[in-house]
Amino acid sequence: MTITGRCRCGACNYAIDVPALPPVYACHCHICQRASGSAFSVQALVREEQLTVTGPVIVREIVTQDSSGPRTSAQRFCGECLARIYNTNTRRPGIVVVRAGTLERSEELACRAHIFTNYKQTWVTLDPAVPQWGEAAPPDAFVAALLA
């Protein structure tokens, strides 16, 4: 199955070759709130080789440091409208993080996990049946939640 997506203006288009709509998660950290200009961001994780992008893409690398050490996030934006499309991260080689709102059929996606909920906006109500973590999720539990 090929799932498509695009930026706001349509200059950047992409296709993801996957067997079904990808699972998505919501991140409530302050970095995602600032990057999205909203209460949280919603992402889909897919393998890098599954993604094909056409159109003008601008790459901006952001280096951050935490208790696990430094990491580099390479953010990809449409070169025309500057919509953030996806990113890669040195801590997850071979994985791309696609902004779920840029996917066609995004209304069909189901959020499978919430991370960094210690920072969520007080007016946001989460479904208690969906796994959630106050900070970063343990990798094994996070993958299990996404694949559930």
Secondary structure by P-SEA (a helix, b strand, c coil): cbbbbbcccccccccccccccbbbbbbccaaaaaaacccbbbbbbbcccccccccbbbbbbbbbbccccbbbbbccccccccccccccccccccccccccccccccccccccccccccccccccccccccccccccccaaaaaaaaac
